[in-house]
Structures are given as structure tokens and as C-alpha cells.
Amino acid sequence: MIDFKGLGDFPVSHDELTGLADRDALEEHLDSLCASYSESDFVDRIEFAILCIDIDNFKVINEQHGRIEGDNLLRLVADRLQSCLRKNDVVYRLGGDEFAIVLVQVTSEETARVADRIIGSISQPYDLGGDTPIRITATIGAALAPRDGQTPESLLWCGDAALYIAKNAGRGVYRRYSERRSS
């Protein structure tokens, strides 16, 4: 069994390429968080966030460097994402160049700090053994429970919508779903 911090001692489905928890594990985790959230008293409710992350222009990496190098890069990105997290946060690979992170017991300010740390880490050069290091950026959209949604579906939808808003604002940026109303 792979040890996934923050997910307890039960078996978790995972992505074969990166070893990260996968989309099914994300959905189970969100189901659990939302269920425990709805059953708690208002004063005991723990805010949590979902970060939806996309590697900008990843298709170009595969075209220029090949799929093997692209896969190596995804493994390195997975390592960097994990290094940006706190103890109980969990990173997931959803497929392709898409990742998600669940941040527990977090404020909107802490969410923004984690997103900024991820963007900074991902944008550092990657040495894949070629002539020049590879540079990439990541764009991040976030949704916070309960203000942006109280179900896994609504939170994922809001996180994806925030990612779309961030991509429209430029690559390598972060946007929170509730910020869409003020931008």
C-alpha cells in the first residue's frame, strides 16, 4: 500500500506514472470532507480548499522533447507539488498535465500563499539531461468550502471555473472562484 499523507490508512487508488493519488481518490476524499463538514456544528466546521492545477502549454513539451521526457517532467512536477504542501494536504494527478490539491484547515490567505509557492516552484528550470533546462509554468484555480460549494461536484466545478478564469488572465497565475465576481 502506498502511504498517502492525509488520507489515513486505507488503500487509495493511484496514478501509475507519478505514484500520486488519482481522480477516484480525490472524489473519495472530497466526499469524506463534505460529509464530515455537513455533519459538524457551525463553530466546528473546518474550511478546506481544492486547487485545480494545469501545466501551461504542456503539449509543446511532448511535441518538442517526446513523450518519455514529458513523462519524466510530470514526475518532477509531482515531486515539486508535494514539496510545497503542508503535512495533511494531498496532491492528486487527474490525468495528462492536470493536478489537484486538497488543502485542509485553510484560510483563503493561506490558500493563496500555497498557490504562489506552487507557481514559484513549478516555474524553476528542470534539467532533463538535454542541452538546455526546460521551463514551464502552472496556472491554478481554487475553490473554498463552504463559500464556493458544499458538495464535491460543486467544488470541482468552481475550481475548474477558477482555473479557466486564471488562464484567461494569463499563464502562471492563481485565481480563486469567489474572486471572479470582483474581477
Backbone bond lengths (Angstrom), bond angles and torsions (degrees), N, CA, C in turn:
res aa  C-N    CA-C-N  psi(-1)  N-CA   C-N-CA  omega(-1)  CA-C   N-CA-C  phi
1 M - - - 1.441 - - 1.525 109.31 -
2 I 1.305 116.74 135.81 1.455 122.63 177.24 1.514 108.48 -79.62
3 D 1.331 117.41 139.42 1.451 121.65 179.11 1.529 109.24 -87.45
4 F 1.313 116.39 109.18 1.461 121.11 177.09 1.508 108.06 -105.76
5 K 1.325 115.44 107.78 1.455 119.30 -178.78 1.524 110.21 -57.62
6 G 1.300 116.06 140.34 1.447 121.20 176.25 1.517 114.48 84.32
7 L 1.326 118.99 -6.04 1.460 120.41 -177.83 1.528 112.72 -111.08
8 G 1.309 117.54 8.36 1.457 119.54 177.53 1.513 112.39 79.33
9 D 1.328 114.94 -163.12 1.463 121.19 -173.77 1.523 113.41 -105.16
10 F 1.325 118.27 22.50 1.454 118.85 179.24 1.523 110.24 -99.40
11 P 1.340 117.50 155.32 1.463 119.98 -179.21 1.530 110.56 -62.61
12 V 1.306 115.76 138.45 1.454 121.96 -177.98 1.519 108.68 -124.20
13 S 1.333 116.68 133.78 1.462 118.25 175.95 1.522 108.25 -70.06
14 H 1.319 114.79 146.04 1.461 117.61 -174.68 1.527 111.32 -140.16
15 D 1.310 113.68 163.02 1.450 123.56 178.36 1.528 108.34 -82.13
16 E 1.317 116.48 127.49 1.469 121.18 -176.87 1.532 113.03 -65.57
17 L 1.328 117.56 -35.67 1.467 120.40 -176.23 1.525 112.29 -69.41
18 T 1.318 116.77 -48.39 1.468 120.93 -172.77 1.519 113.73 -101.66
19 G 1.328 117.49 -18.15 1.456 120.52 -174.41 1.517 113.42 79.67
20 L 1.334 117.38 -0.60 1.455 120.81 178.67 1.527 110.24 -75.17
21 A 1.308 115.84 160.01 1.457 120.32 170.95 1.534 107.47 -60.32
22 D 1.344 116.48 153.31 1.467 119.70 -175.06 1.534 112.17 -109.33
23 R 1.331 115.99 -171.39 1.467 122.25 -176.79 1.531 111.44 -58.42
24 D 1.339 117.52 -42.26 1.466 119.92 179.19 1.527 110.72 -60.77
25 A 1.324 116.94 -42.37 1.467 120.91 178.44 1.525 110.93 -64.33
26 L 1.329 116.76 -38.42 1.467 120.94 177.48 1.524 110.02 -60.80
27 E 1.315 116.68 -47.58 1.460 120.32 -178.97 1.524 111.27 -61.87
28 E 1.342 117.29 -40.02 1.468 120.73 177.02 1.521 110.88 -64.27
29 H 1.318 116.95 -42.57 1.465 121.46 -179.88 1.525 110.46 -63.72
30 L 1.332 116.94 -45.77 1.461 120.16 178.88 1.525 111.45 -64.45
31 D 1.340 117.21 -39.94 1.470 120.45 176.09 1.528 110.32 -56.95
32 S 1.323 115.27 -45.95 1.463 120.63 -179.06 1.527 111.48 -64.60
33 L 1.327 117.21 -46.13 1.468 120.78 179.28 1.520 111.59 -62.47
34 C 1.317 116.84 -44.96 1.470 120.36 -178.82 1.525 111.10 -66.52
35 A 1.334 117.35 -38.83 1.463 120.53 178.70 1.528 110.63 -64.99
36 S 1.325 117.15 -46.38 1.468 119.38 -179.80 1.525 110.40 -67.71
37 Y 1.315 116.07 -31.48 1.456 120.25 178.52 1.525 110.82 -66.22
38 S 1.318 116.97 -46.70 1.466 120.57 -176.66 1.530 111.76 -69.05
39 E 1.333 117.62 -22.85 1.459 121.19 -179.30 1.524 113.28 -89.01
40 S 1.334 118.16 -9.25 1.460 120.73 -175.88 1.531 111.00 -89.94
41 D 1.320 114.59 160.17 1.456 120.15 174.11 1.518 109.16 -70.64
42 F 1.307 116.25 154.78 1.457 120.95 -177.14 1.529 112.07 -54.63
43 V 1.331 117.57 -43.12 1.462 120.30 -177.32 1.526 112.59 -70.28
44 D 1.347 117.23 -22.20 1.464 120.89 -178.45 1.523 113.16 -95.51
45 R 1.316 117.67 0.80 1.458 119.87 -175.99 1.525 110.87 -68.55
46 I 1.306 114.49 134.89 1.460 121.39 -179.68 1.515 108.28 -103.34
47 E 1.310 115.70 124.94 1.457 119.22 177.52 1.529 108.86 -77.12
48 F 1.321 115.58 139.65 1.458 119.92 175.50 1.518 108.68 -137.94
49 A 1.324 115.22 163.54 1.462 120.35 -176.05 1.514 109.99 -132.97
50 I 1.312 114.13 153.44 1.466 120.64 170.15 1.518 107.26 -118.25
51 L 1.325 115.79 128.61 1.462 122.35 174.55 1.521 107.50 -103.77
52 C 1.318 117.19 126.12 1.463 122.71 173.80 1.518 106.74 -103.02
53 I 1.334 116.31 122.57 1.466 121.94 -171.48 1.518 109.98 -122.07
54 D 1.316 115.16 134.25 1.460 121.33 177.57 1.523 107.95 -128.84
55 I 1.329 116.39 133.12 1.462 120.93 175.11 1.525 106.67 -79.82
56 D 1.307 116.12 121.80 1.464 121.50 -175.82 1.520 111.71 -68.63
57 N 1.325 115.46 132.57 1.470 123.08 175.02 1.528 113.52 53.92
58 F 1.325 117.39 37.04 1.456 120.54 -178.10 1.524 112.21 -64.50
59 K 1.296 117.02 -29.46 1.467 121.32 179.64 1.534 110.64 -56.37
60 V 1.325 116.38 -36.47 1.469 121.61 179.11 1.529 110.66 -63.50
61 I 1.323 117.01 -38.29 1.474 120.99 178.50 1.520 109.54 -60.45
62 N 1.328 116.90 -48.44 1.469 120.42 179.28 1.525 111.40 -62.31
63 E 1.325 117.51 -39.04 1.465 120.87 -179.83 1.520 112.17 -68.69
64 Q 1.332 117.14 -41.35 1.465 120.70 -176.26 1.527 113.35 -82.49
65 H 1.329 116.83 -34.47 1.466 119.96 -172.41 1.523 113.87 -114.35
66 G 1.323 117.72 -10.87 1.463 121.26 179.93 1.517 112.37 94.50
67 R 1.301 113.66 160.90 1.466 120.84 -175.44 1.526 112.53 -67.04
68 I 1.323 117.77 -35.32 1.470 120.12 179.98 1.519 110.48 -63.23
69 E 1.342 116.50 -45.76 1.470 120.11 177.68 1.525 110.45 -65.58
70 G 1.339 116.35 -37.34 1.460 120.19 176.48 1.515 111.43 -60.81
71 D 1.335 116.72 -42.86 1.462 120.68 177.41 1.528 111.30 -64.32
72 N 1.344 116.67 -41.34 1.466 120.26 177.02 1.525 110.59 -60.74
73 L 1.322 115.98 -41.02 1.462 120.47 178.75 1.528 110.53 -63.85
74 L 1.323 117.90 -42.01 1.468 120.52 178.70 1.527 111.68 -61.46
75 R 1.326 117.36 -37.00 1.470 120.63 176.73 1.533 110.69 -64.33
76 L 1.335 115.79 -41.81 1.471 119.64 178.64 1.525 111.46 -66.89
77 V 1.331 116.55 -38.84 1.468 120.50 176.38 1.529 109.53 -61.56
78 A 1.329 116.89 -44.06 1.469 120.88 178.79 1.530 110.47 -57.82
79 D 1.328 117.21 -43.03 1.467 121.01 178.44 1.521 111.18 -63.00
80 R 1.320 116.81 -43.03 1.464 119.93 -179.92 1.525 111.32 -66.66
81 L 1.319 116.73 -39.08 1.467 119.32 177.84 1.527 110.30 -60.32
82 Q 1.315 116.31 -45.38 1.464 119.86 179.93 1.521 111.73 -62.98
83 S 1.330 116.75 -34.82 1.468 119.48 -178.49 1.529 112.41 -71.42
84 C 1.318 117.84 -15.18 1.469 121.94 -179.60 1.522 112.99 -90.27
85 L 1.319 117.56 -5.11 1.456 120.55 -171.51 1.516 113.54 -95.78
86 R 1.319 113.14 161.49 1.449 120.81 173.54 1.536 108.26 -87.28
87 K 1.307 117.31 175.18 1.469 122.79 -172.08 1.534 113.94 -54.11
88 N 1.315 119.26 -46.84 1.467 120.99 -172.93 1.519 114.44 -99.18
89 D 1.323 118.04 7.11 1.461 121.18 177.14 1.525 109.13 -83.46
90 V 1.335 116.40 152.53 1.463 120.08 -176.36 1.522 109.77 -132.76
91 V 1.338 115.29 135.80 1.465 121.74 177.04 1.533 108.93 -104.73
92 Y 1.333 115.39 142.72 1.461 123.26 -178.46 1.519 109.10 -128.29
93 R 1.320 116.20 146.11 1.471 119.56 168.69 1.518 106.44 -103.86
94 L 1.331 114.66 120.76 1.459 120.87 -177.19 1.513 111.64 -86.34
95 G 1.322 116.88 -22.58 1.458 122.56 -178.56 1.515 108.96 140.19
96 G 1.327 115.74 154.78 1.469 119.43 -179.85 1.512 111.03 51.84
97 D 1.324 115.83 -125.90 1.463 121.28 -179.41 1.523 111.68 -106.97
98 E 1.319 116.20 26.25 1.467 121.51 -178.71 1.525 110.75 -108.00
99 F 1.319 113.98 132.35 1.458 121.89 179.74 1.523 108.62 -129.72
100 A 1.311 115.92 162.99 1.461 121.75 173.56 1.526 107.81 -141.62
101 I 1.305 115.11 152.17 1.462 121.17 177.71 1.521 107.85 -134.06
102 V 1.326 115.90 135.77 1.456 120.88 172.22 1.517 107.21 -104.79
103 L 1.330 115.20 122.77 1.463 123.25 176.59 1.517 107.39 -106.79
104 V 1.319 117.52 123.73 1.461 121.10 -179.61 1.521 110.56 -105.17
105 Q 1.324 114.47 153.30 1.466 121.58 -178.75 1.520 109.84 49.11
106 V 1.319 115.24 64.73 1.453 120.02 -171.64 1.529 110.20 -136.59
107 T 1.306 115.99 147.17 1.461 121.89 173.73 1.529 108.56 -98.79
108 S 1.309 116.89 169.23 1.463 119.73 178.05 1.528 110.57 -63.83
109 E 1.333 117.53 -34.53 1.472 120.44 178.52 1.523 111.07 -67.08
110 E 1.334 116.83 -42.12 1.468 120.15 177.70 1.526 110.66 -65.68
111 T 1.318 116.65 -37.35 1.461 120.77 177.64 1.521 110.03 -60.68
112 A 1.319 116.91 -44.82 1.464 121.30 179.20 1.530 110.92 -63.11
113 R 1.335 117.01 -39.78 1.472 120.09 178.92 1.527 111.30 -64.35
114 V 1.333 117.02 -43.10 1.469 120.30 178.26 1.526 109.72 -63.15
115 A 1.341 116.97 -44.15 1.472 120.89 179.30 1.530 110.67 -60.57
116 D 1.313 117.41 -43.49 1.472 120.62 178.37 1.526 111.08 -63.45
117 R 1.329 116.58 -40.27 1.474 120.81 178.44 1.533 109.96 -63.01
118 I 1.333 117.12 -41.23 1.465 121.43 178.86 1.524 110.39 -64.46
119 I 1.314 117.52 -47.73 1.466 121.27 -179.71 1.522 110.20 -58.87
120 G 1.333 117.26 -42.86 1.464 121.20 178.70 1.523 112.20 -64.95
121 S 1.318 117.00 -42.31 1.458 121.10 -179.22 1.529 111.63 -67.97
122 I 1.319 116.52 -46.32 1.466 120.88 -178.31 1.531 111.06 -63.05
123 S 1.323 117.06 -32.77 1.474 119.73 -175.64 1.527 113.56 -79.79
124 Q 1.328 118.28 -5.22 1.463 120.24 175.33 1.530 109.03 -70.34
125 P 1.339 118.82 146.11 1.472 121.05 -177.00 1.536 112.85 -60.42
126 Y 1.332 114.74 150.26 1.465 122.99 178.01 1.517 108.29 -114.83
127 D 1.332 116.29 127.65 1.458 121.08 176.49 1.522 108.31 -96.96
128 L 1.331 115.42 107.31 1.464 120.61 178.97 1.528 111.27 -104.89
129 G 1.338 116.04 16.41 1.452 120.27 176.70 1.514 114.37 90.05
130 G 1.307 118.05 2.33 1.465 121.32 179.24 1.519 111.04 -86.89
131 D 1.330 115.44 -171.52 1.459 121.31 -179.02 1.521 112.81 -66.35
132 T 1.325 116.43 -39.83 1.462 120.34 -179.03 1.529 109.68 -129.23
133 P 1.314 115.95 146.94 1.468 119.13 177.43 1.537 110.16 -64.04
134 I 1.310 115.28 152.33 1.462 121.57 178.72 1.522 108.54 -93.82
135 R 1.318 115.26 136.60 1.461 121.39 177.31 1.516 108.95 -116.62
136 I 1.329 115.45 132.97 1.456 121.61 176.45 1.524 108.97 -135.87
137 T 1.321 114.94 168.98 1.452 121.05 172.72 1.525 108.30 -131.33
138 A 1.319 115.00 163.23 1.457 121.10 176.95 1.522 108.44 -128.25
139 T 1.315 115.15 143.75 1.457 121.59 175.77 1.525 106.84 -113.83
140 I 1.341 115.51 140.49 1.456 120.68 -173.23 1.530 110.80 -130.59
141 G 1.330 114.91 134.08 1.459 122.24 170.55 1.512 108.23 -119.38
142 A 1.325 117.13 144.07 1.464 120.50 -177.06 1.514 111.99 -131.50
143 A 1.315 114.51 149.67 1.457 122.73 171.23 1.518 107.52 -130.27
144 L 1.327 116.04 137.80 1.463 121.44 179.71 1.522 110.34 -112.12
145 A 1.330 114.82 134.67 1.467 119.76 174.96 1.528 107.34 -94.12
146 P 1.290 118.45 135.18 1.452 129.54 11.84 1.534 114.41 -98.09
147 R 1.328 118.41 -10.41 1.465 118.87 -169.51 1.525 114.53 -63.93
148 D 1.331 118.36 -29.63 1.464 120.26 -179.13 1.522 112.74 -100.21
149 G 1.314 117.59 -10.31 1.455 121.16 -179.94 1.505 110.53 168.10
150 Q 1.332 115.47 155.55 1.457 119.91 -179.20 1.525 112.55 -125.41
151 T 1.333 116.25 7.44 1.461 120.73 175.56 1.523 108.16 -125.77
152 P 1.342 117.40 156.23 1.466 118.63 177.23 1.524 112.35 -55.82
153 E 1.318 116.61 -42.11 1.468 120.43 -178.07 1.528 111.54 -62.78
154 S 1.338 116.24 -46.02 1.466 118.84 -178.28 1.520 111.24 -67.74
155 L 1.320 117.34 -37.01 1.467 119.87 179.17 1.526 111.57 -67.56
156 L 1.335 116.56 -42.45 1.470 119.22 177.63 1.522 110.68 -65.23
157 W 1.328 116.87 -39.90 1.465 120.29 178.67 1.528 110.08 -62.43
158 C 1.325 116.79 -45.64 1.467 120.91 -179.43 1.533 111.23 -66.72
159 G 1.335 116.88 -38.55 1.468 119.70 176.74 1.516 111.60 -63.17
160 D 1.332 116.95 -43.29 1.468 121.02 177.04 1.527 111.47 -64.73
161 A 1.340 116.36 -40.03 1.467 119.88 178.30 1.529 110.38 -63.50
162 A 1.328 116.57 -40.82 1.468 120.25 177.63 1.526 111.13 -65.21
163 L 1.335 116.82 -36.56 1.467 120.81 176.52 1.521 110.28 -62.73
164 Y 1.317 117.08 -43.09 1.463 121.95 177.75 1.537 110.59 -61.68
165 I 1.325 116.59 -42.75 1.466 121.60 177.62 1.527 110.01 -62.21
166 A 1.331 116.50 -42.92 1.467 120.80 179.48 1.523 110.81 -63.69
167 K 1.331 117.32 -42.99 1.473 120.15 179.16 1.524 111.01 -62.44
168 N 1.323 117.20 -36.63 1.466 120.13 176.94 1.521 112.13 -68.60
169 A 1.330 117.16 -25.36 1.467 121.52 179.10 1.527 111.48 -81.23
170 G 1.317 117.87 -14.06 1.460 122.34 -177.63 1.512 109.40 131.57
171 R 1.291 116.91 162.07 1.469 121.27 -178.78 1.523 109.69 -82.03
172 G 1.322 114.94 154.56 1.465 119.85 176.65 1.516 113.34 71.58
173 V 1.340 117.42 34.57 1.464 121.09 179.86 1.526 110.42 -128.27
174 Y 1.311 114.85 169.10 1.454 123.60 179.57 1.520 108.96 -123.13
175 R 1.331 115.87 139.12 1.456 121.57 172.81 1.522 108.42 -140.75
176 R 1.317 114.69 143.09 1.460 121.48 174.95 1.523 108.28 -99.66
177 Y 1.310 118.26 145.25 1.460 122.16 -174.64 1.517 111.97 -56.04
178 S 1.327 118.08 -47.78 1.460 119.79 -176.89 1.521 112.68 -66.97
179 E 1.318 118.05 -15.17 1.476 121.34 176.04 1.517 111.35 -72.91
180 R 1.323 118.27 -16.37 1.465 121.08 -176.94 1.521 111.24 -61.54
181 R 1.324 116.09 -28.42 1.456 119.96 -178.70 1.518 112.40 -71.89
182 S 1.325 116.06 -24.96 1.462 119.53 -176.27 1.522 113.45 -105.20
183 S 1.357 117.31 1.29 1.475 118.07 -178.33 1.501 111.85 -113.65
